Amino acid sequence: MMKYKRILSLAAALLLAAMTAGCGQSGAQTSAPVATPAETATQPSPEPTPAPSEPEAQSTEASSAEITITDVAGRTVTLPAPAQRLVGTHNPTMNQAVILGGGGKYIAGFGNKSMASGLYEFVYPELKDVLQIGKGGDINFESCLAVEADLAILPERFQDLADQFEAVGITAAVVLPNEESFDTIKSSLRMVAALIGEEEKAEKIITFYDNKISAAAEIVKAKEGEAQPAVLYLGASSQLSVANGIMLQSLMLETAGAVNAAKDLTGKADFVAVTIEEIIGWNPDIIYVPVYADYTVDDILTDEAWSSVKAVQDQKVFTFPCALEPWDYPTPSSAMGLSWLMNNLHPELYSKEQVLQDAKEYYEMVYGQSFTAEQLGLE
């Protein structure tokens, strides 16, 4: 019956969109892509269900299972019970559910699956068979209905999709804010945990996160009075882009006892284009290249234009790990990024062995698996 209602809701939503387009509104409207036969099986026409003679009373057990939260966009989200089949296209947002489920337990439909390679090949091998429901803000709502999704989880940047999911009968929650901080990562994890009934596991992960923050604070305290290194964190698509002062990377550097050389750059939480002259002017002591960059550390070390930069002269240009997943995304694994930073910046106070122990604890806690230094890219 629920699937029948969703199909009727989808038909009504598509009819309304067609009528609106016919009224001469400005702006082109791109319709959602239709799932191919290989993606969704043809659904038989459902048998009509007779209406009950009397309203069915809701059981006390069902009432106690109801979940209500206020999401990041200020919307009230209510579920009759913890969600079991989630969809979404934003990898850092979906990662919250993957972590809490120890893999793909709750995932019914994913977005750009190529963005989730590496780690998921070990902890979520079924991903290759999961339906791809779209990329970014381009959603195939028919596919979402076909996999019987009961919840869509979205970042704030895609919050306009929430009403579109609701229009076809799928509850939507905006769970990841644009603001990047340790607090927003933890609050997002708690929100997703509440929606799927994994609060206990979320608190274990948050305790681990808080312990890494506390360890970094102890290191900063121990080195009080010493000059902090100036660090430049480069962007993914170009070495002439940097993390500005409001990005998570900047907060991680500051927490671990360094200074973001580009901290005075503002704007939205995104890498900012700069010039080589600006980089030479900042003259950073250390440079980090994200593991997902389109260029390499050697590209910088061998580029004559960078030869006067202190970090290049001192050979202190490093790839920010890890090989399995980025440790600088706004996800709980950024706690591991903080662990690695403590060792890279202060090896005398935080050893590589401690980083590997942290990784063992973290991945066994969230996925029940551990990985070697080689698999993590930490050799």
C-alpha positions in Angstrom: 0.0 0.0 0.0 2.9 2.4 0.9 4.5 1.7 -2.5 1.2 2.4 -4.2 0.8 5.7 -2.5 4.4 6.7 -3.4 3.8 5.9 -7.0 0.6 8.0 -7.0 2.5 10.8 -5.2 5.2 10.7 -7.9 2.6 10.8 -10.7 0.9 13.8 -9.0 4.3 15.6 -8.6 5.2 15.0 -12.2 1.8 16.2 -13.4 2.1 19.3 -11.3 5.5 20.1 -12.8 4.2 19.7 -16.3 1.3 22.0 -15.7 3.6 24.6 -14.1 5.9 24.5 -17.1 3.0 25.0 -19.5 2.0 28.2 -17.7 5.0 30.0 -19.2 7.2 30.4 -16.2 10.7 31.6 -16.9 13.7 29.3 -16.5 14.3 25.9 -17.9 13.4 23.0 -15.7 15.4 19.8 -16.1 13.4 16.7 -15.4 14.8 13.9 -13.3 16.5 11.1 -15.3 14.5 7.9 -15.7 16.0 4.7 -14.4 17.1 2.3 -17.1 15.5 -1.2 -17.2 18.7 -2.6 -15.8 18.4 -0.3 -12.8 14.8 -0.8 -11.9 12.5 -3.7 -12.6 9.0 -3.1 -14.1 6.5 -2.9 -11.3 3.2 -4.7 -11.7 0.0 -2.6 -11.1 -0.8 -3.0 -7.4 -4.1 -4.5 -6.4 -6.5 -2.0 -5.0 -6.8 -2.2 -1.2 -10.3 -1.9 0.3 -10.6 1.0 2.7 -11.1 -0.2 6.3 -14.5 0.2 7.7 -13.1 1.9 10.8 -9.9 3.9 11.4 -7.1 1.6 12.6 -5.9 2.5 16.1 -2.2 3.1 16.4 -0.6 0.7 18.8 1.2 1.9 21.9 4.4 0.2 20.7 4.3 2.0 17.3 3.7 5.4 19.1 6.7 4.9 21.4 8.9 4.1 18.3 8.1 7.4 16.6 11.0 9.7 16.1 10.9 13.5 15.7 13.9 15.8 15.2 14.5 19.3 14.0 17.0 19.2 11.2 19.8 21.6 10.2 17.3 23.6 8.0 14.9 24.0 11.0 12.4 21.5 9.5 10.5 19.1 11.8 11.2 15.6 10.6 9.0 12.7 11.9 9.4 9.0 11.3 7.0 6.3 12.6 10.1 4.2 13.4 13.8 4.2 12.9 14.6 4.4 9.2 16.1 1.3 7.5 16.5 2.2 3.9 18.4 5.5 3.2 19.3 7.3 0.0 21.4 10.3 -0.8 24.0 11.6 -3.2 26.4 13.5 -1.0 29.2 11.2 0.1 30.2 12.9 3.4 26.6 12.9 4.4 26.0 9.3 3.5 29.2 8.4 5.3 27.5 9.1 8.6 25.0 6.2 7.9 27.7 3.9 6.6 29.8 4.4 9.7 26.8 3.9 12.1 25.8 0.8 10.2 29.3 -0.7 10.1 29.0 -0.7 6.3 26.1 -0.7 4.0 23.4 -1.9 6.4 21.1 1.1 5.9 22.0 2.2 2.4 19.3 1.6 -0.3 20.6 4.0 -2.9 23.8 5.9 -3.3 25.0 8.9 -5.4 28.3 9.1 -7.3 29.7 5.7 -6.3 33.1 6.5 -7.7 33.6 9.0 -4.8 33.2 6.2 -2.3 36.0 3.9 -3.6 38.9 2.7 -1.5 37.6 2.0 2.1 34.2 0.9 1.0 35.6 -1.9 -1.1 36.6 -3.5 2.2 33.7 -2.5 4.5 30.9 -2.2 2.0 31.6 -4.5 -1.0 27.9 -4.6 -1.9 28.1 -1.0 -3.0 28.8 -2.1 -6.5 25.3 -3.6 -6.7 23.5 -0.7 -5.1 21.4 1.5 -7.4 22.9 4.9 -8.2 20.1 7.3 -7.7 21.8 10.4 -9.2 24.7 12.7 -8.7 24.7 15.9 -6.6 21.4 17.6 -6.9 20.3 15.6 -9.9 18.1 12.9 -8.4 16.2 10.0 -10.1 13.1 9.9 -7.9 11.7 6.9 -9.6 14.8 5.0 -8.6 14.4 6.2 -5.0 10.9 4.8 -5.0 12.0 1.6 -6.7 14.4 0.8 -3.8 11.6 1.6 -1.3 13.6 4.3 0.5 12.1 5.5 3.8 14.6 8.4 4.4 16.8 10.7 2.3 19.6 12.4 4.1 21.0 15.6 2.7 23.6 18.3 3.3 22.5 21.9 3.7 23.8 22.7 0.3 21.1 20.4 -1.2 18.3 21.4 1.2 16.1 22.4 -1.7 15.8 18.7 -2.5 14.0 18.0 0.7 10.6 19.2 -0.6 11.0 17.2 -3.8 11.6 14.0 -1.8 8.6 14.7 0.4 6.5 15.3 -2.7 7.0 11.7 -3.8 6.4 10.3 -0.4 10.0 9.9 1.0 10.8 11.6 4.2 13.9 13.9 4.0 16.2 15.3 6.6 18.9 17.9 6.2 21.6 16.6 8.5 25.0 18.2 7.4 25.4 21.9 7.7 27.5 24.1 5.5 29.5 25.2 8.6 32.5 23.0 9.1 33.6 22.3 12.6 34.1 19.5 15.1 30.8 20.4 16.8 28.8 20.2 13.5 30.4 16.9 12.6 29.4 15.5 16.0 25.9 17.0 16.0 25.3 15.6 12.4 26.3 12.1 13.6 23.9 12.3 16.5 21.1 13.4 14.2 21.6 10.6 11.8 21.9 8.2 14.7 18.6 9.3 16.1 16.9 8.7 12.8 18.2 5.2 12.4 18.3 4.1 16.1 22.1 4.0 16.5 22.6 6.5 19.3 24.8 4.2 21.4 27.3 3.7 18.6 27.3 7.4 17.8 28.3 8.3 21.4 31.2 5.8 21.3 32.5 7.5 18.1 32.1 10.9 19.6 34.0 9.9 22.7 36.9 8.8 20.4 36.7 12.2 18.6 36.8 14.1 21.8 39.8 12.1 23.0 41.8 13.2 19.9 40.8 16.8 20.4 41.9 16.6 24.1 45.2 14.9 23.1 45.9 17.8 20.6 45.2 20.3 23.4 47.7 18.7 25.6 50.4 18.9 22.9 49.6 22.6 22.3 49.9 23.2 26.0 53.2 21.3 26.2 54.6 23.5 23.4 53.3 26.8 24.8 55.7 29.6 24.1 57.2 28.0 21.0 56.6 29.5 17.5 53.9 27.6 15.6 54.6 26.5 12.1 52.8 28.2 9.2 51.1 25.6 7.1 49.4 25.9 3.7 46.7 23.4 2.9 46.3 23.2 -0.9 43.1 22.4 -2.9 42.2 19.4 -4.9 42.0 20.6 -8.5 44.9 23.0 -8.5 48.0 23.7 -6.4 47.1 27.4 -6.7 44.1 26.9 -4.5 44.1 26.9 -0.7 41.9 26.1 2.3 40.6 29.4 3.7 40.1 30.3 7.4 36.6 28.9 7.8 37.3 25.4 6.4 37.6 22.3 8.6 41.2 21.9 7.5 42.0 25.3 9.0 40.4 24.3 12.3 42.4 21.0 12.3 45.7 22.8 11.8 44.9 25.3 14.6 43.8 22.5 17.0 47.0 20.5 16.3 49.3 23.5 17.0 49.9 25.1 13.6 48.7 28.3 11.8 46.9 28.3 8.5 49.0 30.6 6.4 45.8 31.5 4.5 43.7 32.0 7.6 42.7 35.5 6.7 41.0 34.4 3.5 37.2 34.2 4.0 34.1 33.4 2.0 32.3 30.0 2.0 33.8 26.8 3.1 35.6 26.0 -0.1 39.1 26.1 -1.5 40.1 29.6 -2.8 42.1 30.4 -5.9 45.3 32.3 -5.2 48.5 33.3 -7.1 52.0 31.9 -6.8 53.0 35.4 -5.7 50.6 35.2 -2.7 52.0 31.8 -1.8 55.6 33.1 -2.0 54.5 36.0 0.2 53.1 33.6 2.9 56.3 31.5 2.6 54.8 28.5 4.6 57.0 26.2 6.7 54.9 23.2 5.7 52.6 22.4 2.7 49.9 19.7 2.7 48.5 18.2 -0.5 45.1 16.4 -0.1 45.2 12.7 -1.0 42.4 13.3 -3.6 44.4 16.1 -5.4 44.8 16.0 -9.2 48.5 16.6 -8.8 51.3 15.2 -6.7 53.8 16.4 -4.1 56.6 15.9 -6.7 54.8 18.3 -9.0 55.3 21.1 -6.4 58.8 20.0 -5.4 60.1 20.1 -9.0 58.3 23.3 -10.1 60.7 26.1 -10.4 58.0 28.6 -9.6 57.8 27.2 -6.1 61.6 26.9 -5.5 61.8 29.9 -3.2 59.1 28.7 -0.8 60.6 27.6 2.5 58.5 24.3 2.7 59.8 23.3 -0.7 63.4 24.2 0.1 63.1 22.1 3.4 61.3 19.2 1.5 58.4 19.6 3.9 55.6 19.0 1.4 53.4 16.1 2.4 50.3 14.2 1.2 47.6 14.5 3.8 46.3 10.9 4.1 44.7 8.4 4.1 44.8 6.0 1.1 41.5 4.4 2.0 39.5 7.6 2.6 40.2 11.3 3.0 40.9 12.3 6.7 40.0 15.9 6.0 36.3 15.6 5.0 33.6 16.8 7.4 33.1 13.3 8.7 34.1 11.5 11.9 37.2 10.1 10.3 38.6 13.7 10.5 39.5 12.6 14.1 42.1 10.4 12.4 43.3 13.4 10.4 43.9 15.2 13.7 45.8 12.2 15.0 48.1 12.2 11.9 48.6 15.9 12.2 49.8 15.6 15.8 52.5 13.1 14.6 53.5 15.1 11.5 53.8 18.4 13.4 55.1 17.0 16.7 56.7 13.6 16.2 58.5 13.8 19.4 55.2 14.1 21.3 52.9 11.9 19.2 54.5 8.8 17.5 53.6 7.1 14.3 52.8 4.0 16.4 50.2 6.0 18.3 48.6 7.0 15.0 48.4 3.4 13.9 46.9 2.5 17.2 44.3 5.2 16.8 43.5 3.9 13.4 43.1 0.4 14.7 40.8 1.6 17.4 38.7 3.8 15.1 38.2 1.3 12.3 37.5 -1.6 14.6 34.9 0.5 16.4 33.1 1.6 13.3 33.6 -1.3 10.9 34.9 -4.2 12.9 38.1 -4.2 10.8 41.6 -3.0 11.0 44.1 -2.0 8.3 47.9 -2.1 7.9 50.1 0.9 7.6 50.5 0.1 3.9 46.7 0.0 3.4 46.3 3.4 5.2 49.1 4.9 3.1 51.2 5.6 6.2 54.4 3.7 5.4 
